[in-house]
Amino acid sequence: MIEKNAVFGELLYVGLVFEKGRYRSNGIWKYAYSKSFKKNISLLREIAQCMQKEFKKEEDNIFIRKIYNEIKYDNILTVAYPFNKVINDTNMENFIITDCNNENKHIKIIIFINKLLEDVLFELDRGLKKDKEKIGRLLFSLHNLPRVYLDKEAYTLCSLGQEGITVDNALEYSKMSMSKEMLSNYKSLLLF
């Protein structure tokens, strides 16, 4: 059985850890870096938005194949996402999300992830006026949130085999990277 939240949650986690690792707080961002960064954040936002929607087997499977192809045929992103070696273009057709356990169980977390990703994209769209420090804080606040969806036993695209964490732990880790202004701005999203 392939479960929607485990697959998409793992992709969110892998993508955010990758961006956190290559994030540059100073200097001039090269065009290629900015373009790749924005593309990945946009993909992650699409994934988070899909997780908010009701489980629809056919639509979710079309979407996972789209995301797989976007990543697979991008020279930078294909390195970031360690797809399971048994997954390839041919058998991707057989990779079918069959269920969504506890649909919307962590809906507030995914809403929070969506908001933070939206704010990263907003900053990136500001061009030369973007606040790199804020982008960094947003990334560091984001990267542990998808861990609530990880399941060590789940079959996924990357097969990280990593245990998830509790919602309380995810929120605590997120808060540790926030400025006072961010804590105030996201106060309503941090209350559970």
Phi, psi and omega in degrees: 000132178249121189256131186307305185296325179294318181293308183288323177299319178295318178298319176300313182298312181299314181296320180287323176296320177300311181293324177298320182290329182258003180300138178240119183274339182229175182079178180271133178277124177293154182303316182298320178296311180300317181296313180295318179300310181295321179298315181294317179297322177296318177298317180296323178293320176300319179297313180298321178294322178296323180294334179284338184277158176299144179295122174226106189311308184295312181296317180296325179286324174297318181295317182295324177293322177298312180297315178305313181293321177301317181285312185302323184261021174246119186301328181276311185291329180298332177284328184285329184255107183281074181302140177308136184299336180278352179270126173215180185302323183290306184277358174297332177297333180269352178281102187237124174289120187254345188204167173221091180294138177049051182310132181061024179301319180247045186301324180293326177294315182290328174296318178297315178302315179302315181296315180295320177295321176300319180290326175296312180299321177301313179297318180297325180287351180280000177062233182292343180272001183299147180263098184297324179296318179295318178300317178298315179298320178297315179299314181293329177286331184278321200298334179268345183301318180292350181296344177294340181264351183290144180219114184304329184268351186285145174271121184223180179293323183259339180050054179297325182066038182251140178291149174279178177234168180282161177300317180300315179295317180301316180291321177298314178299320180296314181299327183298336181262000184268146172282170177300321179297317179295317179302322179288315182296324184257014184309313183294331179277344180269354180267125179234000000 
